[in-house]
Amino acid sequence: MAAGTGGKSGPTTNEKSEARKPVSQSVRAGLQFPVGRIHRHLKKKSQNSIRVGAKAAVYTSAILEYLTAEVLELAGNASKDLRVKRITPRHLQLAIRGDEELDSLIRATIAGGGVLPYIHKSLIKNQGKSTKKNTNTSE
């Protein structure tokens, strides 16, 4: 059998060999968050040096990216309602505490977030009822 005909040999010197550029795992997965870095942290932080599959890092990156996008969207809406262009910890606090699912998920205290405005119903004066005394002059 002649060299270069058939088999699993690589490209011969006569053929044009195009160098492939390295593609990151994040680009392959179509994510913005770093899959490789999250994979490294999963391996490092795991107990008993268990094996971590490649898909675990992709799924974790996708979840983190989704939650981050959700929080930033709600915080952006809160900052837009207050007519400011910069998202502050207060806007993050309003966004997280305003959403029921995020509030149950993120129970952390946000530094500089303040508190939610809340006035108990019993402290609010009843605006519908008149507080004027009945003045009957027909007695």
C-alpha positions as CSV (number, residue, x, y, z in Angstrom):
1,M,0.0,0.0,0.0
2,A,1.4,3.4,-1.0
3,A,1.8,6.1,1.6
4,G,-0.9,8.8,1.7
5,T,-3.6,6.7,0.0
6,G,-6.5,5.8,2.3
7,G,-6.3,5.0,6.0
8,K,-6.3,7.4,8.8
9,S,-3.2,9.3,8.0
10,G,-3.3,13.1,8.3
11,P,-3.1,15.5,5.4
12,T,0.0,15.1,3.2
13,T,2.5,17.9,2.7
14,N,1.1,18.5,-0.8
15,E,-2.4,19.4,0.5
16,K,-3.2,22.7,2.0
17,S,-3.4,22.4,5.8
18,E,-5.5,25.0,7.4
19,A,-4.7,25.8,11.0
20,R,-7.7,25.7,13.2
21,K,-8.2,28.5,15.7
22,P,-8.9,27.4,19.2
23,V,-12.6,27.7,20.1
24,S,-13.6,28.2,23.7
25,Q,-16.2,26.0,25.4
26,S,-18.3,29.0,26.0
27,V,-18.5,29.7,22.3
28,R,-19.3,26.1,21.5
29,A,-22.1,26.2,24.1
30,G,-23.3,29.6,22.9
31,L,-22.9,31.2,26.3
32,Q,-21.3,34.4,27.6
33,F,-20.3,33.0,31.0
34,P,-16.9,31.1,31.2
35,V,-17.6,27.4,31.0
36,G,-13.9,26.5,31.4
37,R,-13.5,28.6,34.5
38,I,-16.7,27.3,36.1
39,H,-15.6,23.7,35.3
40,R,-12.3,24.4,37.1
41,H,-14.1,25.8,40.1
42,L,-16.5,22.8,40.2
43,K,-13.5,20.4,40.3
44,K,-11.6,22.5,42.9
45,K,-14.5,23.0,45.2
46,S,-15.9,19.5,45.1
47,Q,-15.4,17.3,48.1
48,N,-13.5,14.0,47.9
49,S,-12.1,14.9,44.5
50,I,-15.1,13.5,42.6
51,R,-15.2,13.7,38.8
52,V,-17.1,16.5,37.2
53,G,-18.5,16.0,33.7
54,A,-18.1,18.5,31.0
55,K,-21.8,19.0,30.6
56,A,-22.1,19.9,34.3
57,A,-20.1,23.0,33.7
58,V,-22.1,24.0,30.6
59,Y,-25.4,23.5,32.5
60,T,-24.1,25.5,35.5
61,S,-22.9,28.3,33.2
62,A,-26.3,28.4,31.5
63,I,-28.2,28.6,34.7
64,L,-26.0,31.4,36.1
65,E,-26.2,33.3,32.9
66,Y,-30.0,33.0,32.8
67,L,-30.4,34.2,36.5
68,T,-28.0,37.0,36.0
69,A,-29.9,38.2,32.9
70,E,-33.2,38.0,34.8
71,V,-32.0,40.0,37.7
72,L,-30.3,42.6,35.5
73,E,-33.4,43.0,33.4
74,L,-35.6,43.6,36.5
75,A,-33.0,46.0,38.0
76,G,-32.8,47.9,34.7
77,N,-36.6,48.3,34.7
78,A,-36.4,49.6,38.3
79,S,-33.7,52.1,37.4
80,K,-35.6,53.2,34.3
81,D,-38.7,53.8,36.4
82,L,-36.7,56.0,38.7
83,R,-35.2,57.8,35.6
84,V,-31.6,57.0,36.3
85,K,-29.1,55.4,34.0
86,R,-27.0,53.5,36.5
87,I,-28.1,50.3,38.3
88,T,-27.4,50.6,42.0
89,P,-27.7,48.1,44.9
90,R,-31.0,49.7,45.7
91,H,-32.3,48.8,42.2
92,L,-31.1,45.2,42.6
93,Q,-32.9,45.0,46.0
94,L,-36.1,46.4,44.5
95,A,-35.9,43.9,41.6
96,I,-35.2,40.8,43.7
97,R,-37.7,41.6,46.4
98,G,-40.3,42.5,43.9
99,D,-40.2,39.1,42.2
100,E,-41.6,36.3,44.3
101,E,-39.4,33.5,42.9
102,L,-36.2,35.5,43.0
103,D,-37.0,36.6,46.6
104,S,-37.4,33.0,47.7
105,L,-34.2,32.0,45.8
106,I,-32.0,34.9,46.9
107,R,-32.3,35.3,50.7
108,A,-29.0,37.2,51.1
109,T,-28.8,40.8,52.4
110,I,-27.8,43.2,49.7
111,A,-25.4,45.8,51.1
112,G,-26.7,49.3,50.4
113,G,-30.0,47.9,49.2
114,G,-32.2,49.5,51.8
115,V,-35.7,48.2,52.7
116,L,-38.9,47.8,50.7
117,P,-41.5,50.5,51.3
118,Y,-44.3,49.0,53.3
119,I,-47.0,50.6,55.5
120,H,-49.4,48.3,57.4
121,K,-53.0,48.7,56.5
122,S,-54.1,49.6,60.0
123,L,-51.8,52.6,60.0
124,I,-53.3,54.1,56.8
125,K,-56.3,56.5,57.3
126,N,-59.4,55.3,55.5
127,Q,-59.8,57.8,52.7
128,G,-63.1,56.5,51.5
129,K,-65.0,57.1,54.8
130,S,-65.6,60.6,55.8
131,T,-64.5,61.6,59.3
132,K,-67.0,64.4,59.6
133,K,-69.6,64.2,62.4
134,N,-73.2,64.0,61.4
135,T,-74.8,67.3,62.1
136,N,-78.5,66.9,62.3
137,T,-80.2,70.3,62.9
138,S,-83.6,68.8,62.8
139,E,-83.6,67.7,66.4
